[in-house]
Amino acid sequence: MRITAADVPALERGVALLGSGGGGDTMTAAALLRQHVIHGREPEVPAALDPATPVMPVGIAGSTAAFTEKLPSGSEFATAVAALERWTGARAGALMSIEIGGLNGLMPLVAAVELGLPCADADLSGRGLPRLNQLAIAATGRGLAPAALAEPGGQVLLLAAGSDEAIERGARTFVAGSGGWAAMAFAPVPAGELPGCAVMGSVRAALELGRRVLAAGESPDPDRLAAASGGQVLAMGRVLEVSRHIGPGRHGSAGFGRGSATLTDHRTGALLRLEMENEYLLALRDGQPVASTPDVLAVVDHRTGVPVSCDTIRAGIEVDVLRLAAAPFWTDPRRLPVLEPRAYGIDCDPVLAP
């Protein structure tokens, strides 16, 4: 499969929904991808790769807001990949996304075109995730190290060894002091080993999701929206209140921004409250949990269908709240604790789609 100009809007919509309210603004990444495909440089996403092909996970680390303000020069991914190739001695035969939700669902395709490589139909998240130590290679014990980061100013950092938590801290410290974001690459994984440490088929799944939702049109009724998304409509109504605060940190440091958004479901009169961090994490109807991470909780503008992120949701807008079933990778009891509400400090059992 090749990503064409006609595919870009659907793919952008699909990865935005899978961001679960996070993952960053996809507009800039979609514009970069569109510039490539309209000039005939279409990313290749093979249905299968030779099992021995070294597949290197890549993505953007740091502030996605900073990415839209400080645009890439075009060399960041090539620099990060080259640094890791020198360290590991393994040359990348293909790339893959670290996170299909948000802009990282698109930027690895841009990087693949720039490096002349195919992009595997897989990723390390299956949705939007806030922390590197929650990626699938960490959840399965494969480990994040070694990893390389290259920021727009030219600095390169190689994290040769360390725990997954140490790699997460090191990456955040680097991007905080060097412009806010960096291209990141992890050690290549043989394509034949991806089913054990990645979410397979995620690029095609995002593309198909976007196609169906766009085809549903504006202001769809609940049944049409549920059918198009393949999920469940939790509420349709006006946002009454949004509150924000700093979440719990570790070792005395501040955590991510936390908040909640409350709306009235026009269909039933029930109150739905969404607890959020970088992503929407938990939905409560009249105080009772009805959906949670690792399922994807997506909020879309009722009129346009455009996903509404955690940092832009506000009182007064009319929205639809969707629950999309998590990738089976995350519902495995061995991995569920990595993304369940308690992983974010929320004392609640996971509530998953039936």
C-alpha positions in Angstrom: 0.0 0.0 0.0 1.1 3.5 -0.8 -0.2 6.6 1.0 -1.6 8.9 -1.7 -2.8 12.5 -1.5 -6.4 11.2 -1.3 -5.5 9.2 1.8 -4.0 12.0 3.8 -7.3 13.6 5.2 -8.6 10.2 6.3 -5.3 9.1 7.8 -5.1 12.5 9.7 -8.6 12.0 11.0 -7.9 8.4 12.1 -4.7 9.2 14.0 -6.3 12.2 15.6 -9.2 10.1 17.0 -6.7 7.4 18.2 -4.8 10.1 20.1 -7.6 9.9 22.7 -7.4 13.7 23.2 -3.6 13.8 23.1 -0.8 13.1 20.6 -0.5 16.7 19.4 -2.0 18.7 16.6 -1.9 16.7 13.4 -2.3 19.6 11.0 1.4 20.4 10.6 2.4 16.8 10.2 -0.4 16.3 7.7 0.9 19.3 5.7 4.4 17.9 5.6 3.1 14.5 4.5 0.9 16.1 1.9 3.8 18.0 0.4 5.6 14.8 -0.2 2.8 12.8 -1.8 1.6 15.6 -4.1 5.1 15.6 -5.6 5.0 11.8 -6.1 7.0 10.8 -3.0 4.4 8.4 -1.6 5.2 6.5 1.6 5.2 2.7 1.1 3.4 0.6 3.8 4.0 -3.0 2.8 1.4 -5.7 3.9 4.4 -7.7 5.1 8.1 -7.4 5.5 10.9 -10.0 5.3 11.1 -11.4 8.9 14.8 -10.4 9.0 14.2 -6.8 8.1 15.5 -4.5 10.9 12.6 -2.1 11.7 13.5 1.0 13.6 10.8 2.7 15.7 10.8 6.5 15.3 8.7 9.4 16.5 8.6 12.9 18.0 9.4 13.2 21.7 8.6 16.2 23.8 6.2 19.1 23.4 3.9 18.7 20.4 3.0 22.4 20.8 6.7 23.3 20.4 6.8 21.2 17.2 4.2 23.4 15.5 6.1 26.5 16.5 9.7 25.3 15.8 9.3 23.3 12.5 11.7 20.5 11.6 14.6 21.2 9.2 14.1 17.8 7.6 17.3 16.3 8.9 16.3 15.4 12.5 15.1 11.9 11.8 18.0 11.1 9.5 20.4 12.3 12.2 18.7 10.2 15.0 18.6 7.1 12.8 22.2 7.5 11.7 23.4 7.9 15.3 21.6 4.7 16.4 22.9 2.8 13.4 26.4 3.7 14.3 25.9 2.7 17.9 24.1 -0.6 17.2 25.9 -1.6 14.0 22.5 -2.4 12.5 21.2 -0.6 9.5 17.5 0.2 9.4 15.6 -1.6 6.6 12.3 0.0 7.5 10.8 2.5 10.0 7.7 2.2 12.2 5.8 4.7 14.4 6.3 4.7 18.2 2.7 6.0 18.5 -0.2 5.8 16.0 -2.2 8.4 17.9 -1.7 12.1 17.0 1.2 13.5 15.0 3.4 10.5 15.5 0.9 8.6 13.4 2.1 10.7 10.5 5.6 11.9 11.1 7.2 8.4 10.7 5.7 8.3 7.2 7.4 11.6 6.5 10.6 10.3 7.8 10.3 7.1 5.7 10.0 9.2 2.6 13.0 11.3 3.5 15.2 8.3 4.2 13.9 6.2 1.3 12.6 3.4 3.5 9.3 1.6 3.8 7.2 2.0 6.9 5.9 -1.1 8.7 2.2 -1.4 9.3 2.6 -1.4 13.1 3.3 0.9 16.0 4.3 0.7 19.7 1.1 2.2 21.2 -2.1 1.5 19.2 -3.3 4.9 20.5 -1.9 8.1 22.1 0.4 7.6 25.1 2.1 10.2 27.3 5.2 8.4 28.5 8.0 6.5 26.7 8.1 3.9 29.4 4.5 2.9 28.4 5.5 1.9 24.9 4.9 -1.7 23.8 8.7 -2.5 23.8 8.8 -1.4 27.5 5.6 -3.3 28.4 6.9 -6.5 27.0 10.3 -6.2 28.8 12.3 -5.6 25.6 13.5 -2.2 26.9 13.8 1.3 25.5 17.7 1.5 25.4 19.5 2.3 23.3 17.8 5.3 22.0 18.9 8.5 20.1 17.4 12.0 20.0 18.2 14.7 17.5 16.7 18.2 18.1 16.3 21.0 15.5 19.3 23.0 16.7 21.7 20.1 15.8 22.3 18.5 19.2 22.2 14.7 19.4 21.9 12.6 22.5 22.5 8.9 22.6 21.0 7.0 25.6 23.1 3.9 25.5 21.7 2.1 28.6 19.4 2.5 31.5 16.0 1.5 32.8 12.9 2.5 30.9 12.2 5.1 33.5 15.7 6.5 33.2 15.3 6.7 29.4 12.0 8.5 29.9 13.6 11.0 32.3 16.7 11.5 30.1 14.7 12.2 27.0 12.4 14.7 28.8 15.4 16.5 30.3 17.1 16.8 26.9 14.0 18.2 25.1 13.2 20.6 27.9 16.6 22.2 27.5 16.9 22.1 23.7 13.9 23.6 22.1 11.0 21.5 23.3 11.0 18.5 20.9 13.3 16.1 19.2 13.2 13.3 16.7 13.7 10.0 18.5 14.8 6.5 17.3 15.0 3.2 19.1 17.0 0.1 18.3 15.7 -1.9 15.3 13.5 -4.9 15.9 13.5 -7.7 13.3 10.1 -7.6 11.5 9.5 -11.2 12.4 9.5 -10.3 16.1 7.1 -7.3 15.8 3.9 -9.3 16.6 5.3 -10.0 20.1 6.2 -6.4 21.0 4.1 -4.0 18.8 0.5 -3.3 17.8 0.1 -4.8 14.3 -1.9 -3.3 11.4 -2.3 0.1 13.0 -1.6 2.2 10.0 -4.3 0.6 7.9 -6.6 0.6 10.9 -6.2 4.3 11.4 -6.7 5.0 7.6 -9.9 2.9 7.5 -11.2 4.5 10.7 -10.7 8.0 9.2 -12.3 7.0 6.0 -15.5 5.7 7.7 -15.8 8.7 10.0 -15.3 11.2 7.2 -17.9 9.3 5.2 -20.4 9.7 8.0 -20.5 13.4 7.3 -21.2 16.3 9.7 -23.5 16.1 12.7 -24.1 12.4 12.4 -26.8 10.8 14.6 -25.6 8.4 17.4 -26.2 5.2 15.4 -24.3 6.5 12.3 -21.5 7.8 14.4 -21.2 4.5 16.3 -21.3 2.5 13.1 -18.7 4.7 11.4 -16.2 4.6 14.3 -16.8 1.0 15.2 -17.2 2.2 18.8 -19.8 3.4 21.3 -21.3 6.8 21.8 -21.0 7.6 25.5 -22.7 11.0 25.3 -23.7 13.8 23.0 -24.1 17.2 24.6 -22.8 20.6 25.6 -19.7 20.9 27.8 -20.7 22.6 31.0 -17.4 22.9 32.8 -13.7 22.3 32.4 -11.3 22.4 35.3 -7.5 22.0 35.2 -4.8 21.5 37.8 -1.3 20.1 38.1 -1.3 16.3 38.5 0.7 14.2 41.0 4.4 14.0 40.3 7.1 11.6 41.4 10.1 12.3 43.7 8.9 15.8 44.5 8.6 16.9 40.9 5.4 18.3 39.2 3.4 16.0 37.1 1.5 16.4 33.8 -1.4 18.8 33.7 -4.6 17.2 34.9 -8.2 18.1 34.5 -11.8 17.1 34.0 -14.6 18.1 31.6 -18.3 17.7 32.4 -21.2 17.6 29.9 -24.9 16.8 29.9 -26.0 14.1 27.6 -28.9 15.5 25.6 -30.3 12.1 25.0 -30.7 11.0 28.7 -30.0 14.1 30.8 -27.1 12.2 32.5 -23.9 14.0 33.5 -20.7 12.6 31.9 -17.4 13.6 33.4 -14.1 13.0 31.7 -10.9 12.8 33.7 -7.9 13.7 31.6 -4.2 14.1 31.7 -2.4 14.4 28.3 -5.2 12.1 27.1 -8.8 11.4 28.2 -8.4 8.6 30.8 -11.8 7.9 32.5 -15.5 8.6 31.8 -18.0 8.6 34.6 -21.8 8.8 34.1 -23.6 10.3 37.1 -20.5 9.3 39.2 -20.2 5.7 38.0 -17.2 4.7 35.8 -18.4 3.6 32.4 -15.2 3.6 30.2 -11.5 4.0 30.8 -8.0 3.7 29.4 -6.6 1.6 27.7 -9.8 2.0 25.5 -9.6 5.2 23.5 -11.9 8.0 24.7 -12.3 10.5 21.8 -14.2 13.8 22.0 -15.3 15.2 18.6 -17.0 18.5 17.7 -20.7 17.6 17.1 -21.1 19.7 14.0 -17.8 19.1 12.2 -16.6 15.8 13.6 -13.1 17.2 14.2 -11.5 15.7 17.3 -11.3 18.0 20.4 -8.0 17.6 22.3 -7.6 17.8 26.1 -5.9 21.1 25.9 -8.5 22.7 23.7 -11.8 21.4 25.2 -13.8 24.3 26.7 -17.2 25.0 28.2 -20.0 25.8 25.8 -19.1 23.6 22.8 -21.3 20.8 21.6 -19.4 17.5 21.5 -19.9 13.8 21.0 -17.9 11.4 23.3 -16.8 8.1 21.8 -15.3 5.0 23.3 -13.1 2.9 20.8 -12.0 -0.5 21.9 -8.3 -0.9 22.8 -6.0 -2.9 20.7 -6.0 -6.5 22.0 -2.3 -6.1 22.8 -3.3 -3.9 25.8 -6.2 -6.0 27.1 -3.8 -8.9 27.7 -3.7 -9.2 31.5 0.2 -9.1 31.4 0.1 -5.6 29.8 -3.2 -4.1 31.1 -1.5 -2.6 34.3 0.7 -0.4 32.1 -2.3 1.6 30.8 -5.1 1.0 33.3 -6.3 4.0 35.3 -4.1 3.2 38.3 -1.0 3.7 36.0 -2.0 7.4 36.0 -2.8 7.6 39.7 -6.5 7.1 39.4 -7.9 4.7 41.9 -10.3 2.8 39.6 -10.4 -0.6 37.9 -10.3 -0.5 34.1 -13.7 -0.4 32.4 -13.3 -1.8 28.9 -15.5 -2.2 25.9 -17.4 -5.6 26.0 
